Amino acid sequence: MRNRLKVLRAERDWSQGDLAQHLGVSRQTVNAIETGRYDPSLPLAFRIATLLDQPIEAIFTPDSEEAGAPSAASAASPTAATPTGLLAASA
Amino acid sequence: MAVDVRTKAAGETSGEARAPSLWQRASSCLGDIDDPVGRRYAAWFNGAVLLAAAAMIGWALLRRQGVDRSLVPLLALAPVVPAAAAAWAYLRLLGRLDELQRRIHLQALGVAFGGTVLLTLAYGQLEREGIVPHMNWAFVWPVTSFIWAAGLWLANRRYA
């Protein structure tokens, strides 16, 4: 998983130790998450998202996607699935 | 928007009363160096292990010079007390670890278990055939501890 933890932490002017203290984990864990060597558990990911006031998917992205880029599902046309879109496509 | 990404140096974290001692820093591979209680358990563990080792060596040297038979059980079991203290400290330390540190310790314990099984099996088979000299069971735990420490070091490096 890729993540924006380092950037979000820096925006708040927090050190790794500060973030670790807020999350109740070790600085080693924060560093490992930021460097991509460790993916947090779901409860920890939720704690991170709550602390940083961001949705989880805005912080963590799978390696197959670029961070911040929309996924293939969300990139589909917003009108295609609507009744109006279906009628327009069949016309 | 440009973001200045900084990481404060160790020891500047909020809430830390005093810097860890040299002994506690040496124990930091066991857990979180920023956790003062965890550091204390790690230091207790290392100290107890050294004390147990010293007691074993001391008894090995003392018994060669001859000791009153009534004291033999007491002196022979002397290393058990600090070893028990080490086990207590380690269990207390395990309870304070976070999810990544528990994974690291689990990997180290797995390596120690597997390594000990393989080594003792191999040595036992060779000893039975008279190829290697007889080894006292009391020497299994130092071997296990060494493998465990190596596993812990490797696991910590993996997530550093």
gemmi code that builds the backbone of each chain (N, CA, C; Angstrom):
import gemmi

chains = {
    "A": [
        ("MET", (0.830, -1.195, 0.000), (0.000, 0.000, 0.000), (0.872, 1.255, 0.000)),
        ("ARG", (0.407, 2.241, -0.761), (1.058, 3.547, -0.693), (0.269, 4.425, 0.267)),
        ("ASN", (0.925, 5.433, 0.799), (0.200, 6.313, 1.710), (0.773, 7.717, 1.686)),
        ("ARG", (-0.038, 8.649, 2.157), (0.344, 10.054, 2.222), (0.587, 10.484, 3.662)),
        ("LEU", (0.924, 9.551, 4.478), (1.044, 9.828, 5.913), (2.106, 10.884, 6.201)),
        ("LYS", (3.224, 10.779, 5.500), (4.319, 11.713, 5.759), (3.915, 13.153, 5.422)),
        ("VAL", (3.217, 13.289, 4.316), (2.786, 14.630, 3.902), (1.753, 15.187, 4.878)),
        ("LEU", (0.788, 14.360, 5.213), (-0.261, 14.813, 6.125), (0.315, 15.147, 7.499)),
        ("ARG", (1.308, 14.381, 7.909), (1.963, 14.655, 9.199), (2.698, 15.991, 9.160)),
        ("ALA", (3.391, 16.211, 8.043), (4.167, 17.451, 7.901), (3.254, 18.667, 7.851)),
        ("GLU", (2.086, 18.509, 7.285), (1.138, 19.640, 7.225), (0.731, 20.105, 8.615)),
        ("ARG", (0.799, 19.191, 9.565), (0.450, 19.528, 10.951), (1.688, 19.818, 11.801)),
        ("ASP", (2.839, 19.790, 11.142), (4.105, 20.048, 11.835), (4.311, 19.077, 12.995)),
        ("TRP", (3.999, 17.850, 12.759), (4.205, 16.802, 13.749), (5.448, 15.996, 13.404)),
        ("SER", (6.164, 15.583, 14.437), (7.249, 14.638, 14.222), (6.660, 13.223, 14.198)),
        ("GLN", (7.501, 12.265, 13.824), (7.026, 10.875, 13.860), (6.655, 10.472, 15.289)),
        ("GLY", (7.426, 10.978, 16.239), (7.136, 10.676, 17.628), (5.812, 11.263, 18.078)),
        ("ASP", (5.519, 12.482, 17.617), (4.236, 13.101, 17.964), (3.075, 12.282, 17.410)),
        ("LEU", (3.204, 11.906, 16.144), (2.133, 11.122, 15.525), (1.990, 9.776, 16.230)),
        ("ALA", (3.125, 9.183, 16.572), (3.087, 7.889, 17.264), (2.374, 8.008, 18.610)),
        ("GLN", (2.661, 9.102, 19.278), (2.036, 9.301, 20.585), (0.524, 9.487, 20.440)),
        ("HIS", (0.103, 10.222, 19.430), (-1.327, 10.437, 19.193), (-2.039, 9.127, 18.868)),
        ("LEU", (-1.336, 8.255, 18.132), (-1.946, 6.995, 17.703), (-1.788, 5.881, 18.728)),
        ("GLY", (-0.897, 6.078, 19.698), (-0.669, 5.040, 20.696), (0.184, 3.897, 20.174)),
        ("VAL", (1.051, 4.197, 19.211), (1.975, 3.186, 18.684), (3.394, 3.714, 18.807)),
        ("SER", (4.351, 2.893, 18.402), (5.752, 3.297, 18.505), (6.161, 4.133, 17.300)),
        ("ARG", (7.227, 4.863, 17.464), (7.766, 5.653, 16.354), (8.242, 4.728, 15.230)),
        ("GLN", (8.699, 3.578, 15.620), (9.133, 2.574, 14.637), (7.974, 2.210, 13.715)),
        ("THR", (6.781, 2.061, 14.288), (5.614, 1.701, 13.483), (5.252, 2.825, 12.521)),
        ("VAL", (5.269, 4.050, 13.007), (4.959, 5.185, 12.137), (5.958, 5.253, 10.981)),
        ("ASN", (7.230, 5.082, 11.286), (8.247, 5.127, 10.244), (8.056, 4.004, 9.235)),
        ("ALA", (7.735, 2.822, 9.728), (7.543, 1.676, 8.825), (6.340, 1.884, 7.911)),
        ("ILE", (5.292, 2.502, 8.436), (4.118, 2.776, 7.608), (4.463, 3.815, 6.542)),
        ("GLU", (5.151, 4.869, 6.954), (5.484, 5.943, 6.019), (6.398, 5.448, 4.903)),
        ("THR", (7.315, 4.571, 5.213), (8.249, 4.071, 4.198), (7.683, 2.909, 3.410)),
        ("GLY", (6.442, 2.529, 3.727), (5.801, 1.461, 2.979), (6.255, 0.063, 3.346)),
        ("ARG", (6.995, -0.052, 4.419), (7.472, -1.381, 4.820), (6.441, -2.145, 5.632)),
        ("TYR", (5.407, -1.448, 6.082), (4.399, -2.101, 6.910), (3.045, -1.479, 6.603)),
        ("ASP", (2.043, -2.343, 6.387), (0.672, -1.878, 6.206), (-0.057, -2.016, 7.530)),
        ("PRO", (-0.681, -0.944, 8.017), (-1.342, -1.007, 9.325), (-2.561, -1.902, 9.290)),
        ("SER", (-2.934, -2.362, 10.474), (-4.166, -3.125, 10.596), (-5.351, -2.191, 10.356)),
        ("LEU", (-6.521, -2.783, 10.173), (-7.710, -1.971, 9.903), (-8.043, -1.028, 11.057)),
        ("PRO", (-8.010, -1.508, 12.305), (-8.278, -0.572, 13.409), (-7.280, 0.589, 13.449)),
        ("LEU", (-6.016, 0.304, 13.194), (-5.023, 1.375, 13.203), (-5.239, 2.321, 12.028)),
        ("ALA", (-5.600, 1.783, 10.877), (-5.878, 2.626, 9.713), (-7.054, 3.560, 9.998)),
        ("PHE", (-8.044, 3.043, 10.692), (-9.198, 3.887, 11.043), (-8.786, 4.960, 12.048)),
        ("ARG", (-7.921, 4.589, 12.982), (-7.453, 5.579, 13.961), (-6.665, 6.685, 13.268)),
        ("ILE", (-5.861, 6.298, 12.280), (-5.093, 7.282, 11.513), (-6.034, 8.215, 10.765)),
        ("ALA", (-7.022, 7.636, 10.129), (-7.967, 8.440, 9.344), (-8.748, 9.392, 10.251)),
        ("THR", (-9.144, 8.904, 11.407), (-9.896, 9.749, 12.342), (-9.020, 10.881, 12.865)),
        ("LEU", (-7.769, 10.550, 13.185), (-6.855, 11.559, 13.719), (-6.565, 12.637, 12.692)),
        ("LEU", (-6.358, 12.230, 11.453), (-5.998, 13.180, 10.399), (-7.223, 13.760, 9.706)),
        ("ASP", (-8.406, 13.329, 10.135), (-9.667, 13.841, 9.590), (-9.719, 13.688, 8.065)),
        ("GLN", (-9.351, 12.495, 7.628), (-9.360, 12.183, 6.198), (-9.997, 10.803, 6.029)),
        ("PRO", (-10.666, 10.568, 4.891), (-11.120, 9.191, 4.638), (-9.916, 8.284, 4.418)),
        ("ILE", (-10.090, 7.016, 4.741), (-8.976, 6.066, 4.641), (-8.416, 6.035, 3.228)),
        ("GLU", (-9.318, 6.047, 2.230), (-8.832, 5.926, 0.848), (-8.097, 7.176, 0.390)),
        ("ALA", (-8.232, 8.270, 1.123), (-7.459, 9.470, 0.795), (-6.051, 9.396, 1.378)),
        ("ILE", (-5.847, 8.475, 2.285), (-4.524, 8.325, 2.911), (-3.795, 7.124, 2.323)),
        ("PHE", (-4.502, 6.021, 2.176), (-3.893, 4.775, 1.702), (-4.453, 4.409, 0.337)),
        ("THR", (-3.569, 4.024, -0.555), (-3.981, 3.570, -1.884), (-3.212, 2.291, -2.231)),
        ("PRO", (-3.863, 1.389, -2.941), (-3.158, 0.167, -3.345), (-1.995, 0.504, -4.261)),
        ("ASP", (-1.007, -0.358, -4.321), (0.160, -0.130, -5.163), (-0.186, -0.060, -6.637)),
        ("SER", (-1.327, -0.655, -7.028), (-1.666, -0.677, -8.447), (-2.236, 0.632, -8.923)),
        ("GLU", (-2.578, 1.537, -7.947), (-3.135, 2.822, -8.315), (-2.166, 3.900, -7.888)),
        ("GLU", (-2.171, 5.009, -8.607), (-1.388, 6.158, -8.193), (-2.125, 6.833, -7.055)),
        ("ALA", (-1.442, 7.341, -6.096), (-2.053, 8.059, -4.985), (-2.789, 9.283, -5.488)),
        ("GLY", (-4.100, 9.389, -5.112), (-4.876, 10.553, -5.495), (-5.597, 10.390, -6.802)),
        ("ALA", (-5.233, 9.384, -7.592), (-5.897, 9.207, -8.884), (-7.170, 8.411, -8.674)),
        ("PRO", (-8.200, 8.657, -9.435), (-9.449, 7.908, -9.251), (-9.255, 6.465, -9.682)),
        ("SER", (-9.981, 5.559, -9.032), (-9.909, 4.145, -9.370), (-10.673, 3.910, -10.650)),
        ("ALA", (-10.519, 2.688, -11.225), (-11.175, 2.361, -12.485), (-12.691, 2.423, -12.334)),
        ("ALA", (-13.192, 1.966, -11.179), (-14.652, 1.980, -10.970), (-15.193, 3.389, -10.922)),
        ("SER", (-14.491, 4.258, -10.204), (-14.992, 5.621, -10.067), (-14.766, 6.442, -11.318)),
        ("ALA", (-13.867, 5.960, -12.185), (-13.581, 6.709, -13.415), (-14.656, 6.493, -14.471)),
        ("ALA", (-15.535, 5.538, -14.247), (-16.614, 5.296, -15.222), (-17.514, 6.521, -15.307)),
        ("SER", (-18.109, 6.707, -16.482), (-18.956, 7.875, -16.692), (-20.089, 7.902, -15.677)),
        ("PRO", (-20.303, 9.019, -15.041), (-21.356, 9.092, -14.023), (-22.755, 8.964, -14.601)),
        ("THR", (-22.888, 9.165, -15.918), (-24.220, 9.100, -16.508), (-24.542, 7.732, -17.085)),
        ("ALA", (-23.550, 6.895, -17.217), (-23.760, 5.619, -17.900), (-24.748, 4.743, -17.169)),
        ("ALA", (-24.719, 4.781, -15.832), (-25.567, 3.874, -15.073), (-26.936, 4.462, -14.788)),
        ("THR", (-27.115, 5.734, -15.107), (-28.403, 6.329, -14.810), (-29.395, 5.985, -15.915)),
        ("PRO", (-30.696, 6.027, -15.609), (-31.708, 5.732, -16.638), (-31.553, 6.628, -17.858)),
        ("THR", (-31.264, 7.931, -17.643), (-31.088, 8.852, -18.758), (-29.903, 8.420, -19.611)),
        ("GLY", (-28.818, 7.988, -18.942), (-27.631, 7.560, -19.661), (-27.898, 6.327, -20.497)),
        ("LEU", (-28.688, 5.388, -19.952), (-28.989, 4.151, -20.653), (-29.857, 4.440, -21.884)),
        ("LEU", (-30.812, 5.364, -21.710), (-31.678, 5.715, -22.836), (-30.859, 6.397, -23.935)),
        ("ALA", (-29.925, 7.254, -23.526), (-29.086, 7.965, -24.500), (-28.188, 6.984, -25.225)),
        ("ALA", (-27.691, 5.966, -24.533), (-26.793, 4.999, -25.149), (-27.522, 4.122, -26.137)),
        ("SER", (-28.794, 3.825, -25.876), (-29.557, 2.955, -26.767), (-30.134, 3.705, -27.946)),
        ("ALA", (-30.066, 5.020, -27.913), (-30.651, 5.820, -29.004), (-29.780, 5.758, -30.277)),
    ],
    "B": [
        ("MET", (1.034, 22.831, -3.454), (1.534, 23.478, -2.225), (2.762, 22.717, -1.750)),
        ("ALA", (3.899, 23.453, -1.632), (5.129, 22.790, -1.177), (5.020, 22.517, 0.310)),
        ("VAL", (5.442, 21.352, 0.712), (5.353, 20.969, 2.125), (6.740, 20.630, 2.617)),
        ("ASP", (7.123, 21.254, 3.695), (8.423, 20.960, 4.281), (8.274, 19.741, 5.170)),
        ("VAL", (8.743, 18.606, 4.678), (8.612, 17.361, 5.422), (9.804, 17.216, 6.342)),
        ("ARG", (9.543, 17.278, 7.619), (10.639, 17.171, 8.583), (10.366, 16.054, 9.562)),
        ("THR", (11.419, 15.502, 10.011), (11.307, 14.514, 11.065), (12.166, 14.972, 12.227)),
        ("LYS", (11.553, 15.197, 13.370), (12.322, 15.682, 14.497), (13.281, 14.615, 14.981)),
        ("ALA", (14.384, 15.037, 15.523), (15.390, 14.104, 16.006), (14.859, 13.344, 17.211)),
        ("ALA", (15.436, 12.197, 17.491), (14.997, 11.396, 18.625), (15.164, 12.188, 19.911)),
        ("GLY", (14.246, 12.032, 20.802), (14.338, 12.711, 22.085), (13.574, 14.001, 22.133)),
        ("GLU", (13.073, 14.498, 20.980), (12.344, 15.753, 20.971), (10.843, 15.515, 21.048)),
        ("THR", (10.440, 14.279, 21.202), (9.011, 13.997, 21.261), (8.436, 14.554, 22.550)),
        ("SER", (7.174, 14.922, 22.455), (6.533, 15.506, 23.623), (6.268, 14.430, 24.669)),
        ("GLY", (6.318, 14.802, 25.930), (5.941, 13.888, 26.996), (7.064, 13.011, 27.495)),
        ("GLU", (8.282, 13.107, 26.924), (9.370, 12.260, 27.403), (10.110, 13.003, 28.501)),
        ("ALA", (10.125, 12.455, 29.745), (10.679, 13.170, 30.880), (12.191, 13.300, 30.756)),
        ("ARG", (12.911, 12.194, 30.499), (14.351, 12.272, 30.377), (14.822, 11.318, 29.292)),
        ("ALA", (16.030, 11.592, 28.788), (16.575, 10.774, 27.708), (16.924, 9.382, 28.233)),
        ("PRO", (16.799, 8.363, 27.406), (17.142, 7.013, 27.847), (18.633, 6.886, 28.108)),
        ("SER", (18.961, 6.050, 29.081), (20.360, 5.825, 29.410), (20.999, 4.966, 28.327)),
        ("LEU", (22.315, 4.818, 28.396), (23.028, 4.006, 27.416), (22.551, 2.562, 27.482)),
        ("TRP", (22.328, 2.077, 28.708), (21.863, 0.703, 28.897), (20.478, 0.510, 28.299)),
        ("GLN", (19.625, 1.515, 28.458), (18.279, 1.432, 27.925), (18.293, 1.554, 26.404)),
        ("ARG", (19.207, 2.356, 25.869), (19.323, 2.442, 24.419), (19.759, 1.109, 23.841)),
        ("ALA", (20.651, 0.437, 24.574), (21.108, -0.874, 24.100), (19.968, -1.880, 24.120)),
        ("SER", (18.954, -1.633, 24.952), (17.821, -2.545, 25.048), (16.703, -2.153, 24.102)),
        ("SER", (16.918, -1.083, 23.331), (15.822, -0.528, 22.534), (15.359, -1.456, 21.431)),
        ("CYS", (16.221, -2.399, 21.027), (15.792, -3.311, 19.961), (14.673, -4.213, 20.436)),
        ("LEU", (14.469, -4.291, 21.761), (13.415, -5.149, 22.286), (12.045, -4.509, 22.181)),
        ("GLY", (11.995, -3.194, 22.094), (10.689, -2.549, 22.057), (10.783, -1.099, 21.671)),
        ("ASP", (9.888, -0.306, 22.181), (9.794, 1.099, 21.825), (10.680, 1.934, 22.748)),
        ("ILE", (11.674, 2.573, 22.188), (12.599, 3.345, 23.012), (11.922, 4.561, 23.618)),
        ("ASP", (10.802, 4.991, 23.026), (10.098, 6.153, 23.554), (9.141, 5.788, 24.685)),
        ("ASP", (9.013, 4.532, 24.988), (8.135, 4.082, 26.053), (8.977, 3.845, 27.303)),
        ("PRO", (8.914, 4.729, 28.282), (9.793, 4.599, 29.451), (9.551, 3.320, 30.248)),
        ("VAL", (8.294, 2.886, 30.334), (8.016, 1.652, 31.069), (8.554, 0.456, 30.292)),
        ("GLY", (8.353, 0.454, 29.003), (8.874, -0.627, 28.162), (10.389, -0.682, 28.220)),
        ("ARG", (11.030, 0.484, 28.241), (12.498, 0.507, 28.345), (12.952, -0.132, 29.639)),
        ("ARG", (12.191, 0.120, 30.692), (12.542, -0.429, 31.996), (12.452, -1.946, 31.968)),
        ("TYR", (11.392, -2.481, 31.354), (11.262, -3.940, 31.260), (12.374, -4.527, 30.396)),
        ("ALA", (12.713, -3.832, 29.304), (13.782, -4.322, 28.442), (15.116, -4.332, 29.185)),
        ("ALA", (15.368, -3.292, 29.950), (16.604, -3.235, 30.728), (16.621, -4.329, 31.800)),
        ("TRP", (15.485, -4.547, 32.445), (15.372, -5.632, 33.430), (15.675, -6.971, 32.761)),
        ("PHE", (15.102, -7.168, 31.577), (15.296, -8.431, 30.870), (16.778, -8.663, 30.579)),
        ("ASN", (17.419, -7.667, 29.995), (18.832, -7.823, 29.646), (19.691, -8.044, 30.891)),
        ("GLY", (19.398, -7.294, 31.922), (20.156, -7.455, 33.161), (19.979, -8.834, 33.772)),
        ("ALA", (18.740, -9.331, 33.763), (18.468, -10.648, 34.337), (19.147, -11.744, 33.528)),
        ("VAL", (19.151, -11.595, 32.204), (19.818, -12.592, 31.363), (21.317, -12.622, 31.657)),
        ("LEU", (21.914, -11.453, 31.773), (23.349, -11.409, 32.081), (23.635, -12.003, 33.446)),
        ("LEU", (22.753, -11.729, 34.400), (22.930, -12.267, 35.749), (22.819, -13.786, 35.746)),
        ("ALA", (21.867, -14.312, 34.974), (21.717, -15.765, 34.876), (22.958, -16.390, 34.242)),
        ("ALA", (23.466, -15.754, 33.200), (24.666, -16.267, 32.554), (25.857, -16.231, 33.515)),
        ("ALA", (25.976, -15.139, 34.256), (27.078, -15.020, 35.222), (26.948, -16.073, 36.314)),
        ("ALA", (25.731, -16.366, 36.761), (25.510, -17.372, 37.787), (25.905, -18.761, 37.280)),
        ("MET", (25.595, -19.036, 36.010), (25.965, -20.335, 35.433), (27.473, -20.480, 35.352)),
        ("ILE", (28.115, -19.432, 34.873), (29.579, -19.482, 34.737), (30.226, -19.552, 36.111)),
        ("GLY", (29.702, -18.764, 37.037), (30.253, -18.773, 38.391), (30.129, -20.128, 39.041)),
        ("TRP", (28.993, -20.760, 38.894), (28.807, -22.083, 39.476), (29.727, -23.098, 38.809)),
        ("ALA", (29.886, -23.009, 37.481), (30.768, -23.936, 36.772), (32.197, -23.827, 37.283)),
        ("LEU", (32.626, -22.632, 37.607), (33.980, -22.437, 38.134), (34.080, -22.882, 39.596)),
        ("LEU", (33.028, -22.608, 40.362), (33.049, -22.894, 41.796), (33.030, -24.390, 42.084)),
        ("ARG", (32.267, -25.141, 41.313), (32.108, -26.559, 41.597), (33.412, -27.329, 41.392)),
        ("ARG", (34.299, -26.772, 40.571), (35.583, -27.437, 40.350), (36.465, -27.351, 41.589)),
        ("GLN", (36.236, -26.352, 42.401), (37.053, -26.177, 43.595), (36.481, -26.920, 44.782)),
        ("GLY", (35.328, -27.546, 44.622), (34.738, -28.312, 45.709), (33.869, -27.439, 46.593)),
        ("VAL", (32.630, -27.856, 46.747), (31.671, -27.105, 47.560), (30.973, -28.088, 48.501)),
        ("ASP", (30.613, -27.614, 49.677), (29.844, -28.418, 50.617), (28.614, -28.986, 49.912)),
        ("ARG", (28.423, -30.310, 50.022), (27.344, -30.979, 49.287), (25.972, -30.411, 49.607)),
        ("SER", (25.812, -29.893, 50.806), (24.504, -29.357, 51.189), (24.159, -28.085, 50.418)),
        ("LEU", (25.190, -27.427, 49.919), (24.962, -26.170, 49.180), (24.800, -26.385, 47.675)),
        ("VAL", (25.099, -27.583, 47.229), (25.099, -27.836, 45.777), (23.743, -27.555, 45.119)),
        ("PRO", (22.635, -28.074, 45.669), (21.354, -27.776, 44.990), (21.057, -26.283, 44.909)),
        ("LEU", (21.361, -25.581, 46.000), (21.068, -24.147, 46.046), (21.899, -23.391, 45.008)),
        ("LEU", (23.195, -23.698, 44.962), (24.075, -23.000, 44.025), (23.805, -23.407, 42.575)),
        ("ALA", (23.476, -24.688, 42.389), (23.202, -25.152, 41.023), (21.944, -24.501, 40.456)),
        ("LEU", (20.979, -24.230, 41.338), (19.727, -23.623, 40.880), (19.763, -22.096, 40.901)),
        ("ALA", (20.882, -21.528, 41.288), (20.990, -20.072, 41.369), (20.640, -19.365, 40.053)),
        ("PRO", (21.044, -19.869, 38.892), (20.695, -19.160, 37.638), (19.197, -19.123, 37.343)),
        ("VAL", (18.446, -20.016, 37.979), (17.008, -20.094, 37.676), (16.281, -18.827, 38.125)),
        ("VAL", (16.736, -18.252, 39.243), (16.044, -17.064, 39.771), (16.128, -15.885, 38.797)),
        ("PRO", (17.327, -15.488, 38.353), (17.353, -14.401, 37.368), (16.726, -14.781, 36.039)),
        ("ALA", (16.770, -16.064, 35.691), (16.119, -16.490, 34.446), (14.607, -16.302, 34.549)),
        ("ALA", (14.061, -16.603, 35.725), (12.624, -16.386, 35.941), (12.292, -14.898, 35.881)),
        ("ALA", (13.176, -14.082, 36.420), (12.974, -12.626, 36.352), (13.001, -12.145, 34.908)),
        ("ALA", (13.892, -12.716, 34.112), (13.967, -12.362, 32.695), (12.678, -12.753, 31.976)),
        ("ALA", (12.161, -13.941, 32.275), (10.923, -14.379, 31.644), (9.765, -13.456, 32.024)),
        ("TRP", (9.707, -13.063, 33.302), (8.651, -12.141, 33.763), (8.754, -10.802, 33.044)),
        ("ALA", (9.974, -10.258, 32.963), (10.172, -8.964, 32.312), (9.800, -9.034, 30.836)),
        ("TYR", (10.146, -10.141, 30.181), (9.843, -10.272, 28.764), (8.341, -10.358, 28.521)),
        ("LEU", (7.649, -11.099, 29.368), (6.192, -11.190, 29.220), (5.522, -9.838, 29.449)),
        ("ARG", (6.015, -9.092, 30.429), (5.472, -7.756, 30.678), (5.747, -6.845, 29.479)),
        ("LEU", (6.943, -6.996, 28.895), (7.298, -6.188, 27.738), (6.398, -6.519, 26.553)),
        ("LEU", (6.140, -7.792, 26.336), (5.290, -8.212, 25.222), (3.908, -7.574, 25.312)),
        ("GLY", (3.413, -7.418, 26.527), (2.090, -6.826, 26.700), (2.026, -5.358, 26.334)),
        ("ARG", (3.179, -4.713, 26.209), (3.197, -3.281, 25.927), (3.525, -2.996, 24.457)),
        ("LEU", (3.779, -4.013, 23.688), (4.193, -3.785, 22.307), (2.999, -3.443, 21.423)),
        ("ASP", (3.257, -2.663, 20.361), (2.183, -2.394, 19.416), (2.180, -3.483, 18.339)),
        ("GLU", (1.311, -3.342, 17.350), (1.075, -4.434, 16.403), (2.320, -4.783, 15.587)),
        ("LEU", (3.070, -3.786, 15.171), (4.259, -4.095, 14.380), (5.326, -4.762, 15.245)),
        ("GLN", (5.525, -4.245, 16.448), (6.527, -4.828, 17.335), (6.164, -6.251, 17.714)),
        ("ARG", (4.894, -6.546, 17.886), (4.493, -7.919, 18.190), (4.774, -8.822, 17.010)),
        ("ARG", (4.575, -8.308, 15.790), (4.901, -9.099, 14.608), (6.406, -9.382, 14.579)),
        ("ILE", (7.203, -8.371, 14.886), (8.655, -8.539, 14.898), (9.058, -9.597, 15.912)),
        ("HIS", (8.509, -9.516, 17.113), (8.863, -10.484, 18.152), (8.346, -11.874, 17.799)),
        ("LEU", (7.190, -11.944, 17.160), (6.674, -13.250, 16.757), (7.606, -13.900, 15.740)),
        ("GLN", (8.079, -13.104, 14.790), (9.018, -13.636, 13.804), (10.311, -14.105, 14.470)),
        ("ALA", (10.789, -13.301, 15.420), (12.023, -13.678, 16.116), (11.833, -14.960, 16.918)),
        ("LEU", (10.702, -15.087, 17.595), (10.435, -16.297, 18.371), (10.282, -17.506, 17.450)),
        ("GLY", (9.689, -17.298, 16.288), (9.550, -18.384, 15.327), (10.902, -18.862, 14.828)),
        ("VAL", (11.773, -17.910, 14.536), (13.123, -18.259, 14.094), (13.872, -18.998, 15.201)),
        ("ALA", (13.709, -18.513, 16.434), (14.393, -19.154, 17.568), (13.875, -20.572, 17.781)),
        ("PHE", (12.567, -20.746, 17.688), (11.979, -22.069, 17.877), (12.469, -23.031, 16.800)),
        ("GLY", (12.352, -22.590, 15.550), (12.791, -23.454, 14.456), (14.277, -23.748, 14.500)),
        ("GLY", (15.060, -22.720, 14.777), (16.509, -22.915, 14.857), (16.901, -23.852, 15.974)),
        ("THR", (16.251, -23.720, 17.119), (16.556, -24.587, 18.252), (16.182, -26.031, 17.946)),
        ("VAL", (15.036, -26.222, 17.348), (14.614, -27.578, 16.989), (15.642, -28.228, 16.066)),
        ("LEU", (16.043, -27.516, 15.042), (16.984, -28.078, 14.070), (18.343, -28.362, 14.707)),
        ("LEU", (18.834, -27.413, 15.478), (20.161, -27.584, 16.067), (20.186, -28.710, 17.094)),
        ("THR", (19.192, -28.730, 17.981), (19.173, -29.767, 19.012), (18.931, -31.146, 18.407)),
        ("LEU", (18.115, -31.198, 17.367), (17.886, -32.479, 16.696), (19.178, -32.985, 16.048)),
        ("ALA", (19.837, -32.090, 15.327), (21.069, -32.479, 14.651), (22.143, -32.872, 15.670)),
        ("TYR", (22.293, -32.047, 16.716), (23.343, -32.345, 17.701), (23.014, -33.615, 18.474)),
        ("GLY", (21.749, -33.804, 18.795), (21.356, -35.008, 19.516), (21.625, -36.268, 18.718)),
        ("GLN", (21.362, -36.202, 17.439), (21.624, -37.364, 16.593), (23.119, -37.665, 16.521)),
        ("LEU", (23.920, -36.622, 16.377), (25.374, -36.813, 16.316), (25.928, -37.265, 17.657)),
        ("GLU", (25.345, -36.745, 18.738), (25.805, -37.130, 20.078), (25.514, -38.596, 20.340)),
        ("ARG", (24.375, -39.060, 19.893), (24.000, -40.462, 20.076), (24.989, -41.396, 19.398)),
        ("GLU", (25.519, -40.958, 18.270), (26.483, -41.773, 17.527), (27.911, -41.567, 18.014)),
        ("GLY", (28.060, -40.715, 19.035), (29.399, -40.504, 19.584), (30.283, -39.604, 18.745)),
        ("ILE", (29.717, -38.899, 17.804), (30.511, -38.044, 16.905), (30.858, -36.730, 17.589)),
        ("VAL", (29.937, -36.238, 18.423), (30.182, -34.993, 19.160), (30.084, -35.302, 20.645)),
        ("PRO", (30.736, -34.498, 21.486), (30.694, -34.764, 22.933), (29.318, -34.470, 23.506)),
        ("HIS", (29.096, -35.030, 24.702), (27.829, -34.811, 25.395), (27.694, -33.344, 25.795)),
        ("MET", (26.504, -32.809, 25.588), (26.246, -31.410, 25.934), (25.132, -31.355, 26.971)),
        ("ASN", (25.376, -30.580, 28.025), (24.373, -30.422, 29.073), (23.152, -29.685, 28.526)),
        ("TRP", (21.951, -30.090, 29.012), (20.732, -29.436, 28.548), (20.710, -27.944, 28.865)),
        ("ALA", (21.429, -27.569, 29.919), (21.414, -26.167, 30.350), (21.992, -25.238, 29.285)),
        ("PHE", (22.689, -25.791, 28.310), (23.263, -24.946, 27.275), (22.296, -24.711, 26.104)),
        ("VAL", (21.114, -25.300, 26.176), (20.146, -25.084, 25.095), (19.650, -23.641, 25.111)),
        ("TRP", (19.389, -23.113, 26.323), (18.794, -21.779, 26.370), (19.731, -20.688, 25.866)),
        ("PRO", (21.038, -20.748, 26.109), (21.883, -19.725, 25.486), (21.859, -19.790, 23.964)),
        ("VAL", (21.797, -21.009, 23.426), (21.724, -21.152, 21.968), (20.415, -20.564, 21.456)),
        ("THR", (19.326, -20.906, 22.124), (18.022, -20.351, 21.742), (18.027, -18.836, 21.835)),
        ("SER", (18.607, -18.313, 22.901), (18.637, -16.859, 23.089), (19.427, -16.179, 21.990)),
        ("PHE", (20.530, -16.796, 21.605), (21.356, -16.209, 20.548), (20.598, -16.185, 19.226)),
        ("ILE", (19.933, -17.289, 18.900), (19.157, -17.343, 17.651), (18.010, -16.338, 17.700)),
        ("TRP", (17.363, -16.241, 18.876), (16.266, -15.292, 19.037), (16.751, -13.862, 18.855)),
        ("ALA", (17.899, -13.521, 19.449), (18.448, -12.175, 19.305), (18.779, -11.877, 17.840)),
        ("ALA", (19.332, -12.866, 17.140), (19.640, -12.670, 15.725), (18.352, -12.470, 14.924)),
        ("GLY", (17.331, -13.263, 15.236), (16.043, -13.102, 14.559), (15.418, -11.749, 14.832)),
        ("LEU", (15.556, -11.289, 16.063), (15.014, -9.976, 16.431), (15.736, -8.858, 15.671)),
        ("TRP", (17.028, -8.983, 15.568), (17.819, -7.976, 14.852), (17.427, -7.946, 13.377)),
        ("LEU", (17.294, -9.116, 12.779), (16.916, -9.183, 11.363), (15.508, -8.622, 11.138)),
        ("ALA", (14.578, -8.954, 12.011), (13.202, -8.487, 11.850), (13.132, -6.967, 12.028)),
        ("ASN", (13.903, -6.445, 12.966), (13.912, -4.989, 13.165), (14.487, -4.281, 11.941)),
        ("ARG", (15.509, -4.877, 11.339), (16.105, -4.281, 10.143), (15.113, -4.288, 8.981)),
        ("ARG", (14.292, -5.309, 8.934), (13.348, -5.432, 7.836), (12.333, -4.292, 7.841)),
        ("TYR", (11.974, -3.825, 9.026), (10.967, -2.785, 9.123), (11.560, -1.415, 9.463)),
        ("ALA", (12.880, -1.322, 9.441), (13.508, -0.028, 9.765), (13.356, 0.955, 8.616)),
    ],
}
model = gemmi.Model(1)
for chain_id, residues in chains.items():
    chain = gemmi.Chain(chain_id)
    for i, (resn, *xyz) in enumerate(residues, 1):
        res = gemmi.Residue()
        res.name, res.seqid = resn, gemmi.SeqId(i, " ")
        for name, pos in zip(("N", "CA", "C"), xyz):
            atom = gemmi.Atom()
            atom.name, atom.element = name, gemmi.Element(name[0])
            atom.pos, atom.b_iso = gemmi.Position(*pos), 0.0
            res.add_atom(atom)
        chain.add_residue(res)
    model.add_chain(chain)
structure = gemmi.Structure()
structure.add_model(model)
structure.setup_entities()
